[in-house]
Amino acid sequence: MKIAIASLQCESNTCTPIATRRGDFDYASGKAMLEKVHVKEQLLDFGATIIPTIYAHALPGGALVKEDYLSFVDEIVNPLKGVALDGIWLYLHGALFVEGIGSGEVYLLQRLREVVGNSVPIALGLDFHANNSDELISLANIVCGFRTAPHEDQIETERKAMRLLLDCVKNNLLPTVRMARPYVMLPGDVVQTALPPMNKIMALSDRVEEREGVLCAQVFAGQPWVDSPYTGPSIIVTHVNDPTVAQSYADEIAQLYWDSRYEFKFLIDALEPQEALDLALKSPEKLVFVSDSGDNTTAGATGDNAYFIELVKACGASNILIAGIADAQATEQCYQVPLGTQLTLSVGGSLSEKSVRTTLKGRVIHRGDVLGYTGGNAGRSATLDCGHFTVVISENRAAFTREDIFKSINLDPNKYHVVVVKLGYLFPELAKIADKSILAFTPGSSAERIEDIGLKRIRRPMFPLDDNFYGK
């Protein structure tokens, strides 16, 4: 049995001006890619001959440059030409948007089908925030996705997709896939799977998955910062052989999603930026995190907007940490002087002309490489003591999602009253240490309110821009 595997992932944000390029990807090919995914043992236990291609994962960012994308596709498709395959396993994102192409997932599947035909089963493992194009269900035989947001089941999803694929190969099955759309577009930060109302929607998908013939019943919340006709939630059901049953189950889950639309709310304080800062400063809790949500680097934003820094400068309060802001030139200036030097720097607006630029006056108290939020090295950073507040400046876009990322540059968030991060909801590791969390509706390419994003190409009608249309 010959099974081909590939993984190509980037969560795109078409609202950001920074294109994603090949050099932004963590890359491995051939046998080296087997160490990047978590399905090797399953394949060996099955007695399969593994045909590895590439692993290429990038942090969320702008649309992927077409020529760089096509080079990845060629590296996946070309080694499979002339090979008698029994199955293909793909670990993708689902919200990869390619310049001049659109859905990177659909184009890849189309190219694969041209090579292997329609009789070879293809299994997908996708992110919970996938924006699934309508063509997907005619090209894939198995569609799985994360069942948690914040995400905690990535490895389980990889292995589930592989398990289902191997079962199909063993039993000579070509499952059928069907999709339903609830037409409810929501910011990711109100769609958390363990909390109402998404927990009851996920519970229904779990029950559907237990029904006879159902291999997978998957809820995808979508990613709103991609301006395309297929942006938004989708429900995909994989059935052994009955498309009518698969469609009815998908419709059932989609109906519950629609019926629950008014129940989706921010479950923490979500306020205008000045109100968010004022509340944080007067909060009696010891450690308060404030999310600069419009410049969320984990959602593909530029991370270079000094908008919130301006508010902190003006407030005069002390014991505040801002982690951080991306500015390669300012970072370099901090490395050109001895530690302890007092500097005046211009920071912000280095990546997007829409981002605010500001002046910082402070003392360089630390320099060092910051840990990447998915592992590895995120590049150089410098920490500036600006008197009543502290700022981390990084040469690349960084995301402070865990306590060990702070500690990688000698910072302890527990020593501050207010910590400002460029996130939406807090990742689980930070949520555990936060006494209070506040989301600020800051401007930027990851704006939280759907009305503020400026989407032009999405399907309409779409809640919350429109209402009372579903099923008509």
PyMOL commands that set and color helices and strands:
alter all, ss='L'
color gray80, all
select helices_A, chain A and resi 22-24+30-35+40-46+66-80+104-116+136-139+154-171+188-190+198-209+243-259+261-263+273-282+293-295+297-299+307-315+328-335+403-407+413-415+428-433+450-453
alter helices_A, ss='H'
color red, helices_A
select strands_A, chain A and resi 2-9+25-29+49-58+87-92+97-98+102-103+122-126+142-145+176-180+214-220+234-239+269-271+288-292+320-326+342-347+358-371+377-385+389-394+418-421+436-440
alter strands_A, ss='S'
color yellow, strands_A
deselect
rebuild
show_as cartoon
